[in-house]
Amino acid sequence: MIKIEAVVRPERVNAVLESMAEAGCTGFTYANVSGRGTQEGVEVFTGRGSSTANRVSVPKVVITAVTDKANQKVVVDAIMKAAKTSGDGQIGDGKIFVLDLHSATRIRTGETENNAL
């Protein structure tokens, strides 16, 4: 099993979730977060041609899913395709992290590993 964490633009969340479902990864959790990476914040236009830089953080969404390791490439490719902005993409489109998951247990039934998914 693997755990996939994708940090994406808020406006791309629905497209990413639909793409993940089509790739066979239907279970997920997501949370609205703020953060900063290569993008280093955003420039905010304050009117009359002036602007200010918000270098603290930008809004993002973290989508977390657990799936069988055999599905890794299909799910990651689906996320990349749906999260990327037009053309070759842009700074701020996000990141995908894949982690090995050693155990999973469904609380209600006690099922473990892939049966718990």
N, C-alpha and C positions, 0 to 999 in steps of 0.2 A: 504494500500500500504506500501511497505517497500523499503528501499534503501540498496543495498548490495555493499560493497566496499571490494574487494579482492586484497591483495598485494601479488604478485607471482613472481617467477623467470622469467626473460625475455624469456628463452628458453621454458617455459611452456605455454606462452600466447595463441598460436594457439590451443593447445589441450584444454585449459580451455574454450575458446570462442566456440569451436565446441561442447563441453560437455554442456555448458550453452544453446546453441541453441537446442540441443536434449532434454533438460529439459524444453523447452518452453519459455526460456528467450532470445529473439533475439535482443533486443535493448541494447546497451551498449556504454560506452565511456571508452577509456583507455589513460593513459599517462605514459611516461617513467619518473621514479623518482629515487632518491637515498635516502637511509636511513639505519638505523641500529636498530636491535632489539637484541634478544638473541644471534644471530650469531656474533655480535660485530666485524664486518668487515671481511676481508679476508687476508690470508697470500699470499704474492706475491713472487715467486721464481725469483731471480735476476741473476742466473747463477752460475756455479762452486760450487754448493752445498749451497750457501747462500740464505737467504730469508729475507724479511722484512714484517712487519704486517701493513696493511692499516686499522686502527681502526676507520676511519672517517665514511665511508659509503660504501654501496654496491649497484649496480644497481638493481632496481626492477621495476615492472610495476603495477600500480593501475588500476584495472578494476572496473568501477562503472555501476550498473544496477538498474533499478526500476522495480518491479514486484508486482503482487498481493500477499498479505500476505499468501494466501492458497498455493502458490508455494514455500514458503521459504525453507522447508526441502528438496524438490527435487532439487532446484537450489544450495543450500549450499552443499548438498551431491555430486552433479555433479562437483562443483568447487573443492571440497576436493579430489575427485577421480582423476581428471585431473591434479591438481597442485602438488600432492604428488610425490616425486621421488620414485624410485624403493624400494620394500620391505616395511619397516615400515616408510619410509620417512627420511628426514634429517633436521637438524637445518638449517633454511633459506628457507624452502619450502613456508613460507608465513603465512598470517593471513587473516581471513574473519571477517568483521564487518557488523552487521545488525542493521539498524536504522529504527524506525517508521517514516513514511513520512505522513505529515498532509495534503498536497495539491499538486496537479500538474495541470498545465494548458498548453495546446498546443497553442503556440503563433499564428500560422497561422489561426486556426479555432475558438479559444476560448474554445474548449472542455476542460472539467475538469475531475479530478480524474482518474479512470481506463480508461475512454474514451480517455484521453490525452496520454496514453501510446501507 
